[in-house]
Amino acid sequence: MKIVGKKFAVDFGAKAVLDIQTETSLMFHITEIDGKKMDETETVEIAITQLRPRLFMLTWKEKNGNTVTQIQDHQQQLVYMNWTHPDGKFVHAKGTIKPIKSK
């Protein structure tokens, strides 16, 4: 499975669209956090590691200082998120990931 060049909807308490633009670039658009509508977009430099077919690990650092590790299990349509805030707070989340069909 190829994930580069594709978009995915994720829901792990926050809802977002992930646009994996290249092997090293991801744009995310956060649309909702805890039921509150949002409209935040950022493009980040990423590293992608394929762990097995349909299982990927993505890592990146956001402009606010958050460091993120995301495991995408496309076989089970699950996403696991772990991130550290600049103040050291460590957060874990699990949710869904689904492809967004191209129009």
N, CA, C and O atoms as a Tinker XYZ file with bonds, in Angstrom:
   412  protein
     1  N      0.837000   -1.180000    0.000000    73     2
     2  CA     0.000000    0.000000    0.000000    64     1     3
     3  C      0.880000    1.240000    0.000000    63     2     4     5
     4  O      1.857000    1.331000    0.742000    81     3
     5  N      0.519000    2.168000   -0.828000    73     3     6
     6  CA     1.225000    3.444000   -0.909000    64     5     7
     7  C      0.396000    4.496000   -0.185000    63     6     8     9
     8  O     -0.796000    4.634000   -0.462000    81     7
     9  N      1.011000    5.254000    0.752000    73     7    10
    10  CA     0.276000    6.308000    1.453000    64     9    11
    11  C      0.657000    7.700000    0.958000    63    10    12    13
    12  O     -0.090000    8.657000    1.163000    81    11
    13  N      1.808000    7.817000    0.313000    73    11    14
    14  CA     2.236000    9.113000   -0.203000    64    13    15
    15  C      1.310000    9.528000   -1.339000    63    14    16    17
    16  O      1.000000    8.739000   -2.232000    81    15
    17  N      0.877000   10.782000   -1.285000    73    15    18
    18  CA    -0.030000   11.292000   -2.307000    64    17    19
    19  C     -1.498000   11.052000   -1.989000    63    18    20    21
    20  O     -2.368000   11.323000   -2.816000    81    19
    21  N     -1.773000   10.544000   -0.789000    73    19    22
    22  CA    -3.149000   10.245000   -0.401000    64    21    23
    23  C     -3.559000   11.065000    0.808000    63    22    24    25
    24  O     -2.723000   11.587000    1.546000    81    23
    25  N     -4.890000   11.166000    0.995000    73    23    26
    26  CA    -5.464000   11.877000    2.134000    64    25    27
    27  C     -6.244000   10.898000    2.998000    63    26    28    29
    28  O     -6.846000    9.943000    2.506000    81    27
    29  N     -6.217000   11.164000    4.309000    73    27    30
    30  CA    -6.892000   10.303000    5.275000    64    29    31
    31  C     -7.623000   11.148000    6.302000    63    30    32    33
    32  O     -7.138000   12.202000    6.713000    81    31
    33  N     -8.790000   10.679000    6.713000    73    31    34
    34  CA    -9.535000   11.295000    7.814000    64    33    35
    35  C     -9.183000   10.538000    9.077000    63    34    36    37
    36  O     -9.287000    9.312000    9.119000    81    35
    37  N     -8.765000   11.262000   10.114000    73    35    38
    38  CA    -8.465000   10.643000   11.401000    64    37    39
    39  C     -9.386000   11.225000   12.464000    63    38    40    41
    40  O     -9.765000   12.395000   12.420000    81    39
    41  N     -9.731000   10.372000   13.418000    73    39    42
    42  CA   -10.577000   10.789000   14.540000    64    41    43
    43  C    -10.049000   10.082000   15.782000    63    42    44    45
    44  O    -10.205000    8.870000   15.936000    81    43
    45  N     -9.421000   10.859000   16.667000    73    43    46
    46  CA    -8.869000   10.306000   17.910000    64    45    47
    47  C     -9.228000   11.216000   19.086000    63    46    48    49
    48  O     -8.423000   11.428000   19.992000    81    47
    49  N    -10.459000   11.751000   19.053000    73    47    50
    50  CA   -10.864000   12.776000   20.011000    64    49    51
    51  C    -10.784000   14.125000   19.339000    63    50    52    53
    52  O    -11.626000   14.990000   19.581000    81    51
    53  N     -9.811000   14.314000   18.520000    73    51    54
    54  CA    -9.716000   15.424000   17.575000    64    53    55
    55  C     -9.963000   14.822000   16.188000    63    54    56    57
    56  O     -9.637000   13.663000   15.930000    81    55
    57  N    -10.542000   15.629000   15.313000    73    55    58
    58  CA   -10.758000   15.189000   13.933000    64    57    59
    59  C     -9.868000   16.013000   13.026000    63    58    60    61
    60  O     -9.748000   17.228000   13.177000    81    59
    61  N     -9.243000   15.321000   12.075000    73    59    62
    62  CA    -8.334000   16.006000   11.165000    64    61    63
    63  C     -8.270000   15.277000    9.835000    63    62    64    65
    64  O     -8.657000   14.114000    9.721000    81    63
    65  N     -7.778000   15.981000    8.846000    73    63    66
    66  CA    -7.470000   15.403000    7.552000    64    65    67
    67  C     -5.955000   15.435000    7.409000    63    66    68    69
    68  O     -5.327000   16.476000    7.598000    81    67
    69  N     -5.379000   14.296000    7.076000    73    67    70
    70  CA    -3.941000   14.191000    6.835000    64    69    71
    71  C     -3.728000   14.084000    5.333000    63    70    72    73
    72  O     -4.305000   13.212000    4.683000    81    71
    73  N     -2.915000   14.955000    4.784000    73    71    74
    74  CA    -2.568000   14.934000    3.365000    64    73    75
    75  C     -1.078000   14.629000    3.296000    63    74    76    77
    76  O     -0.240000   15.503000    3.520000    81    75
    77  N     -0.762000   13.376000    2.982000    73    75    78
    78  CA     0.642000   12.961000    2.916000    64    77    79
    79  C      1.144000   13.336000    1.521000    63    78    80    81
    80  O      0.971000   12.587000    0.559000    81    79
    81  N      1.760000   14.495000    1.434000    73    79    82
    82  CA     2.106000   15.086000    0.148000    64    81    83
    83  C      3.317000   14.438000   -0.504000    63    82    84    85
    84  O      3.320000   14.179000   -1.708000    81    83
    85  N      4.351000   14.177000    0.301000    73    83    86
    86  CA     5.572000   13.546000   -0.214000    64    85    87
    87  C      6.116000   12.624000    0.872000    63    86    88    89
    88  O      5.518000   12.499000    1.941000    81    87
    89  N      7.227000   11.991000    0.604000    73    87    90
    90  CA     7.879000   11.129000    1.600000    64    89    91
    91  C      8.303000   11.926000    2.834000    63    90    92    93
    92  O      8.512000   11.355000    3.904000    81    91
    93  N      8.430000   13.258000    2.680000    73    91    94
    94  CA     8.936000   14.080000    3.776000    64    93    95
    95  C      8.021000   15.245000    4.152000    63    94    96    97
    96  O      8.418000   16.110000    4.933000    81    95
    97  N      6.802000   15.278000    3.608000    73    95    98
    98  CA     5.902000   16.407000    3.871000    64    97    99
    99  C      4.466000   15.951000    4.101000    63    98   100   101
   100  O      3.904000   15.185000    3.318000    81    99
   101  N      3.891000   16.438000    5.191000    73    99   102
   102  CA     2.513000   16.140000    5.567000    64   101   103
   103  C      1.806000   17.449000    5.897000    63   102   104   105
   104  O      2.330000   18.274000    6.646000    81   103
   105  N      0.618000   17.636000    5.336000    73   103   106
   106  CA    -0.212000   18.764000    5.735000    64   105   107
   107  C     -1.372000   18.189000    6.533000    63   106   108   109
   108  O     -2.055000   17.273000    6.075000    81   107
   109  N     -1.597000   18.735000    7.741000    73   107   110
   110  CA    -2.763000   18.309000    8.498000    64   109   111
   111  C     -3.701000   19.489000    8.673000    63   110   112   113
   112  O     -3.274000   20.634000    8.816000    81   111
   113  N     -4.988000   19.179000    8.660000    73   111   114
   114  CA    -6.029000   20.188000    8.838000    64   113   115
   115  C     -6.925000   19.697000    9.967000    63   114   116   117
   116  O     -7.684000   18.743000    9.794000    81   115
   117  N     -6.838000   20.344000   11.117000    73   115   118
   118  CA    -7.661000   19.982000   12.272000    64   117   119
   119  C     -9.023000   20.646000   12.109000    63   118   120   121
   120  O     -9.114000   21.864000   11.955000    81   119
   121  N    -10.084000   19.832000   12.144000    73   119   122
   122  CA   -11.440000   20.346000   11.933000    64   121   123
   123  C    -12.269000   20.388000   13.207000    63   122   124   125
   124  O    -13.273000   21.098000   13.277000    81   123
   125  N    -11.845000   19.617000   14.230000    73   123   126
   126  CA   -12.617000   19.580000   15.473000    64   125   127
   127  C    -11.740000   19.055000   16.611000    63   126   128   129
   128  O    -10.950000   18.130000   16.423000    81   127
   129  N    -11.890000   19.657000   17.795000    73   127   130
   130  CA   -11.234000   19.167000   19.005000    64   129   131
   131  C    -12.275000   19.175000   20.121000    63   130   132   133
   132  O    -12.848000   20.216000   20.442000    81   131
   133  N    -12.511000   18.003000   20.705000    73   131   134
   134  CA   -13.473000   17.854000   21.800000    64   133   135
   135  C    -14.836000   18.461000   21.461000    63   134   136   137
   136  O    -15.451000   19.120000   22.299000    81   135
   137  N    -15.303000   18.237000   20.235000    73   135   138
   138  CA   -16.614000   18.717000   19.814000    64   137   139
   139  C    -16.645000   20.175000   19.375000    63   138   140   141
   140  O    -17.680000   20.655000   18.912000    81   139
   141  N    -15.536000   20.884000   19.512000    73   139   142
   142  CA   -15.466000   22.292000   19.115000    64   141   143
   143  C    -14.876000   22.394000   17.712000    63   142   144   145
   144  O    -13.805000   21.849000   17.444000    81   143
   145  N    -15.571000   23.088000   16.824000    73   143   146
   146  CA   -15.105000   23.263000   15.451000    64   145   147
   147  C    -13.791000   24.038000   15.435000    63   146   148   149
   148  O    -13.618000   25.024000   16.152000    81   147
   149  N    -12.876000   23.566000   14.599000    73   147   150
   150  CA   -11.564000   24.191000   14.449000    64   149   151
   151  C    -11.280000   24.347000   12.963000    63   150   152   153
   152  O    -11.949000   23.743000   12.125000    81   151
   153  N    -10.288000   25.158000   12.647000    73   151   154
   154  CA    -9.842000   25.325000   11.265000    64   153   155
   155  C     -8.359000   25.668000   11.296000    63   154   156   157
   156  O     -7.958000   26.795000   11.006000    81   155
   157  N     -7.548000   24.660000   11.657000    73   155   158
   158  CA    -6.104000   24.862000   11.770000    64   157   159
   159  C     -5.389000   23.955000   10.777000    63   158   160   161
   160  O     -5.655000   22.756000   10.708000    81   159
   161  N     -4.489000   24.539000   10.020000    73   159   162
   162  CA    -3.727000   23.792000    9.026000    64   161   163
   163  C     -2.248000   24.068000    9.227000    63   162   164   165
   164  O     -1.842000   25.197000    9.505000    81   163
   165  N     -1.457000   23.026000    9.083000    73   163   166
   166  CA    -0.001000   23.170000    9.175000    64   165   167
   167  C      0.644000   22.125000    8.281000    63   166   168   169
   168  O      0.143000   21.008000    8.150000    81   167
   169  N      1.748000   22.494000    7.674000    73   167   170
   170  CA     2.550000   21.551000    6.905000    64   169   171
   171  C      3.817000   21.284000    7.706000    63   170   172   173
   172  O      4.500000   22.213000    8.138000    81   171
   173  N      4.122000   20.008000    7.897000    73   171   174
   174  CA     5.269000   19.612000    8.706000    64   173   175
   175  C      6.181000   18.677000    7.923000    63   174   176   177
   176  O      5.754000   18.000000    6.988000    81   175
   177  N      7.432000   18.659000    8.323000    73   175   178
   178  CA     8.402000   17.721000    7.770000    64   177   179
   179  C      8.236000   16.416000    8.525000    63   178   180   181
   180  O      8.205000   16.406000    9.756000    81   179
   181  N      8.130000   15.309000    7.792000    73   179   182
   182  CA     7.882000   14.007000    8.415000    64   181   183
   183  C      8.945000   12.994000    8.029000    63   182   184   185
   184  O      9.702000   13.174000    7.075000    81   183
   185  N      8.970000   11.925000    8.809000    73   183   186
   186  CA     9.703000   10.711000    8.444000    64   185   187
   187  C      8.673000    9.589000    8.459000    63   186   188   189
   188  O      7.878000    9.481000    9.393000    81   187
   189  N      8.689000    8.755000    7.425000    73   187   190
   190  CA     7.766000    7.622000    7.313000    64   189   191
   191  C      8.581000    6.337000    7.366000    63   190   192   193
   192  O      9.574000    6.187000    6.654000    81   191
   193  N      8.149000    5.409000    8.224000    73   191   194
   194  CA     8.755000    4.088000    8.294000    64   193   195
   195  C      7.654000    3.058000    8.100000    63   194   196   197
   196  O      6.677000    3.035000    8.849000    81   195
   197  N      7.815000    2.198000    7.084000    73   195   198
   198  CA     6.841000    1.121000    6.914000    64   197   199
   199  C      7.272000   -0.031000    7.811000    63   198   200   201
   200  O      8.374000   -0.560000    7.664000    81   199
   201  N      6.401000   -0.420000    8.744000    73   199   202
   202  CA     6.698000   -1.476000    9.705000    64   201   203
   203  C      6.348000   -2.861000    9.159000    63   202   204   205
   204  O      7.007000   -3.851000    9.478000    81   203
   205  N      5.329000   -2.913000    8.356000    73   203   206
   206  CA     4.906000   -4.110000    7.628000    64   205   207
   207  C      3.897000   -3.625000    6.604000    63   206   208   209
   208  O      3.537000   -2.448000    6.623000    81   207
   209  N      3.422000   -4.490000    5.705000    73   207   210
   210  CA     2.399000   -4.022000    4.764000    64   209   211
   211  C      1.202000   -3.418000    5.510000    63   210   212   213
   212  O      0.665000   -4.025000    6.436000    81   211
   213  N      0.797000   -2.223000    5.095000    73   211   214
   214  CA    -0.367000   -1.499000    5.610000    64   213   215
   215  C     -0.199000   -0.998000    7.053000    63   214   216   217
   216  O     -1.182000   -0.643000    7.704000    81   215
   217  N      1.052000   -0.970000    7.553000    73   215   218
   218  CA     1.342000   -0.444000    8.889000    64   217   219
   219  C      2.533000    0.510000    8.785000    63   218   220   221
   220  O      3.625000    0.122000    8.370000    81   219
   221  N      2.293000    1.780000    9.177000    73   219   222
   222  CA     3.304000    2.815000    9.029000    64   221   223
   223  C      3.467000    3.595000   10.323000    63   222   224   225
   224  O      2.519000    3.772000   11.089000    81   223
   225  N      4.705000    4.062000   10.551000    73   223   226
   226  CA     4.987000    4.978000   11.640000    64   225   227
   227  C      5.408000    6.307000   11.001000    63   226   228   229
   228  O      6.293000    6.348000   10.147000    81   227
   229  N      4.755000    7.387000   11.432000    73   227   230
   230  CA     5.105000    8.725000   10.980000    64   229   231
   231  C      5.534000    9.535000   12.191000    63   230   232   233
   232  O      4.950000    9.412000   13.268000    81   231
   233  N      6.552000   10.360000   12.013000    73   231   234
   234  CA     7.013000   11.233000   13.094000    64   233   235
   235  C      7.185000   12.641000   12.550000    63   234   236   237
   236  O      7.541000   12.838000   11.388000    81   235
   237  N      6.921000   13.634000   13.429000    73   235   238
   238  CA     7.120000   15.023000   13.031000    64   237   239
   239  C      7.163000   15.929000   14.255000    63   238   240   241
   240  O      6.821000   15.526000   15.367000    81   239
   241  N      7.596000   17.175000   14.016000    73   239   242
   242  CA     7.585000   18.211000   15.045000    64   241   243
   243  C      6.768000   19.379000   14.513000    63   242   244   245
   244  O      6.972000   19.825000   13.384000    81   243
   245  N      5.838000   19.873000   15.334000    73   243   246
   246  CA     4.965000   20.968000   14.935000    64   245   247
   247  C      5.569000   22.311000   15.327000    63   246   248   249
   248  O      6.450000   22.375000   16.185000    81   247
   249  N      5.095000   23.377000   14.700000    73   247   250
   250  CA     5.647000   24.711000   14.975000    64   249   251
   251  C      5.445000   25.138000   16.429000    63   250   252   253
   252  O      6.199000   25.965000   16.940000    81   251
   253  N      4.410000   24.567000   17.114000    73   251   254
   254  CA     4.180000   24.896000   18.527000    64   253   255
   255  C      5.111000   24.122000   19.459000    63   254   256   257
   256  O      5.078000   24.312000   20.674000    81   255
   257  N      5.949000   23.241000   18.881000    73   255   258
   258  CA     6.906000   22.484000   19.670000    64   257   259
   259  C      6.485000   21.060000   19.993000    63   258   260   261
   260  O      7.288000   20.290000   20.520000    81   259
   261  N      5.233000   20.690000   19.688000    73   259   262
   262  CA     4.803000   19.300000   19.907000    64   261   263
   263  C      5.635000   18.356000   19.047000    63   262   264   265
   264  O      5.876000   18.625000   17.870000    81   263
   265  N      6.068000   17.253000   19.641000    73   263   266
   266  CA     6.699000   16.181000   18.870000    64   265   267
   267  C      5.706000   15.033000   18.812000    63   266   268   269
   268  O      5.119000   14.659000   19.828000    81   267
   269  N      5.516000   14.469000   17.614000    73   267   270
   270  CA     4.444000   13.508000   17.379000    64   269   271
   271  C      4.992000   12.220000   16.786000    63   270   272   273
   272  O      5.841000   12.239000   15.894000    81   271
   273  N      4.490000   11.095000   17.300000    73   271   274
   274  CA     4.687000    9.789000   16.684000    64   273   275
   275  C      3.302000    9.216000   16.443000    63   274   276   277
   276  O      2.477000    9.138000   17.354000    81   275
   277  N      3.061000    8.817000   15.204000    73   275   278
   278  CA     1.741000    8.298000   14.829000    64   277   279
   279  C      1.932000    6.940000   14.155000    63   278   280   281
   280  O      2.712000    6.805000   13.211000    81   279
   281  N      1.209000    5.940000   14.653000    73   279   282
   282  CA     1.190000    4.619000   14.013000    64   281   283
   283  C     -0.121000    4.508000   13.255000    63   282   284   285
   284  O     -1.199000    4.621000   13.839000    81   283
   285  N     -0.021000    4.286000   11.953000    73   283   286
   286  CA    -1.200000    4.134000   11.098000    64   285   287
   287  C     -1.337000    2.675000   10.692000    63   286   288   289
   288  O     -0.507000    2.145000    9.953000    81   287
   289  N     -2.392000    2.030000   11.183000    73   287   290
   290  CA    -2.691000    0.639000   10.830000    64   289   291
   291  C     -3.844000    0.669000    9.831000    63   290   292   293
   292  O     -5.012000    0.715000   10.220000    81   291
   293  N     -3.510000    0.643000    8.552000    73   291   294
   294  CA    -4.528000    0.751000    7.510000    64   293   295
   295  C     -5.307000   -0.547000    7.327000    63   294   296   297
   296  O     -6.400000   -0.529000    6.761000    81   295
   297  N     -4.780000   -1.650000    7.785000    73   295   298
   298  CA    -5.512000   -2.918000    7.726000    64   297   299
   299  C     -6.691000   -2.901000    8.690000    63   298   300   301
   300  O     -7.787000   -3.335000    8.336000    81   299
   301  N     -6.477000   -2.402000    9.906000    73   299   302
   302  CA    -7.526000   -2.342000   10.925000    64   301   303
   303  C     -8.223000   -0.976000   10.971000    63   302   304   305
   304  O     -9.176000   -0.796000   11.729000    81   303
   305  N     -7.760000   -0.023000   10.174000    73   303   306
   306  CA    -8.252000    1.364000   10.152000    64   305   307
   307  C     -8.151000    2.017000   11.536000    63   306   308   309
   308  O     -9.078000    2.681000   12.001000    81   307
   309  N     -6.989000    1.804000   12.183000    73   307   310
   310  CA    -6.720000    2.383000   13.500000    64   309   311
   311  C     -5.506000    3.296000   13.417000    63   310   312   313
   312  O     -4.580000    3.060000   12.641000    81   311
   313  N     -5.532000    4.346000   14.235000    73   311   314
   314  CA    -4.386000    5.234000   14.354000    64   313   315
   315  C     -4.058000    5.370000   15.838000    63   314   316   317
   316  O     -4.950000    5.535000   16.671000    81   315
   317  N     -2.779000    5.298000   16.153000    73   315   318
   318  CA    -2.283000    5.470000   17.515000    64   317   319
   319  C     -1.425000    6.718000   17.512000    63   318   320   321
   320  O     -0.509000    6.852000   16.701000    81   319
   321  N     -1.728000    7.641000   18.430000    73   319   322
   322  CA    -1.010000    8.915000   18.500000    64   321   323
   323  C     -0.311000    9.017000   19.852000    63   322   324   325
   324  O     -0.886000    8.698000   20.892000    81   323
   325  N      0.916000    9.458000   19.815000    73   323   326
   326  CA     1.663000    9.792000   21.021000    64   325   327
   327  C      2.363000   11.106000   20.729000    63   326   328   329
   328  O      3.048000   11.237000   19.715000    81   327
   329  N      2.191000   12.087000   21.620000    73   327   330
   330  CA     2.893000   13.338000   21.414000    64   329   331
   331  C      3.285000   13.958000   22.742000    63   330   332   333
   332  O      2.663000   13.739000   23.782000    81   331
   333  N      4.342000   14.737000   22.655000    73   331   334
   334  CA     4.862000   15.444000   23.812000    64   333   335
   335  C      4.736000   16.939000   23.560000    63   334   336   337
   336  O      5.181000   17.446000   22.531000    81   335
   337  N      4.123000   17.640000   24.513000    73   335   338
   338  CA     4.010000   19.096000   24.449000    64   337   339
   339  C      5.345000   19.713000   24.867000    63   338   340   341
   340  O      6.153000   19.050000   25.517000    81   339
   341  N      5.582000   20.966000   24.503000    73   339   342
   342  CA     6.833000   21.628000   24.900000    64   341   343
   343  C      7.060000   21.648000   26.411000    63   342   344   345
   344  O      8.206000   21.683000   26.858000    81   343
   345  N      5.970000   21.626000   27.218000    73   343   346
   346  CA     6.119000   21.632000   28.676000    64   345   347
   347  C      6.408000   20.243000   29.245000    63   346   348   349
   348  O      6.535000   20.078000   30.458000    81   347
   349  N      6.512000   19.238000   28.357000    73   347   350
   350  CA     6.836000   17.875000   28.790000    64   349   351
   351  C      5.636000   16.964000   28.966000    63   350   352   353
   352  O      5.818000   15.764000   29.174000    81   351
   353  N      4.414000   17.482000   28.893000    73   351   354
   354  CA     3.212000   16.653000   29.029000    64   353   355
   355  C      3.179000   15.641000   27.890000    63   354   356   357
   356  O      3.349000   15.996000   26.723000    81   355
   357  N      2.959000   14.375000   28.243000    73   355   358
   358  CA     2.940000   13.276000   27.274000    64   357   359
   359  C      1.506000   12.792000   27.110000    63   358   360   361
   360  O      0.838000   12.490000   28.099000    81   359
   361  N      1.028000   12.715000   25.872000    73   359   362
   362  CA    -0.362000   12.383000   25.582000    64   361   363
   363  C     -0.423000   11.147000   24.677000    63   362   364   365
   364  O      0.376000   11.003000   23.751000    81   363
   365  N     -1.385000   10.259000   24.960000    73   363   366
   366  CA    -1.631000    9.067000   24.147000    64   365   367
   367  C     -3.072000    9.125000   23.650000    63   366   368   369
   368  O     -3.961000    9.580000   24.370000    81   367
   369  N     -3.301000    8.667000   22.430000    73   367   370
   370  CA    -4.665000    8.597000   21.906000    64   369   371
   371  C     -4.743000    7.473000   20.883000    63   370   372   373
   372  O     -3.748000    7.110000   20.257000    81   371
   373  N     -5.938000    6.936000   20.729000    73   371   374
   374  CA    -6.212000    5.898000   19.740000    64   373   375
   375  C     -7.491000    6.289000   19.028000    63   374   376   377
   376  O     -8.426000    6.791000   19.653000    81   375
   377  N     -7.538000    6.062000   17.728000    73   375   378
   378  CA    -8.730000    6.411000   16.979000    64   377   379
   379  C     -8.789000    5.683000   15.661000    63   378   380   381
   380  O     -8.195000    4.619000   15.488000    81   379
   381  N     -9.516000    6.276000   14.732000    73   379   382
   382  CA    -9.715000    5.659000   13.423000    64   381   383
   383  C     -8.995000    6.449000   12.350000    63   382   384   385
   384  O     -8.755000    7.648000   12.488000    81   383
   385  N     -8.658000    5.755000   11.281000    73   383   386
   386  CA    -8.086000    6.376000   10.093000    64   385   387
   387  C     -8.772000    5.755000    8.882000    63   386   388   389
   388  O     -8.861000    4.533000    8.758000    81   387
   389  N     -9.253000    6.616000    7.997000    73   387   390
   390  CA    -9.965000    6.143000    6.805000    64   389   391
   391  C     -9.513000    6.940000    5.610000    63   390   392   393
   392  O     -9.336000    8.155000    5.703000    81   391
   393  N     -9.319000    6.269000    4.475000    73   391   394
   394  CA    -8.909000    6.998000    3.273000    64   393   395
   395  C    -10.020000    7.925000    2.801000    63   394   396   397
   396  O    -11.207000    7.640000    2.957000    81   395
   397  N     -9.598000    9.043000    2.220000    73   395   398
   398  CA   -10.531000    9.971000    1.585000    64   397   399
   399  C    -10.367000    9.754000    0.080000    63   398   400   401
   400  O     -9.276000    9.908000   -0.469000    81   399
   401  N    -11.438000    9.406000   -0.554000    73   399   402
   402  CA   -11.410000    9.120000   -1.991000    64   401   403
   403  C    -11.149000   10.405000   -2.773000    63   402   404   405
   404  O    -11.707000   11.459000   -2.467000    81   403
   405  N    -10.289000   10.296000   -3.790000    73   403   406
   406  CA   -10.037000   11.423000   -4.682000    64   405   407
   407  C    -11.256000   11.666000   -5.550000    63   406   408   409
   408  O    -11.963000   10.732000   -5.930000    81   407
   409  N    -11.492000   12.925000   -5.857000    73   407   410
   410  CA   -12.656000   13.270000   -6.684000    64   409   411
   411  C    -12.268000   13.382000   -8.134000    63   410   412
   412  O    -13.116000   13.666000   -8.980000    81   411
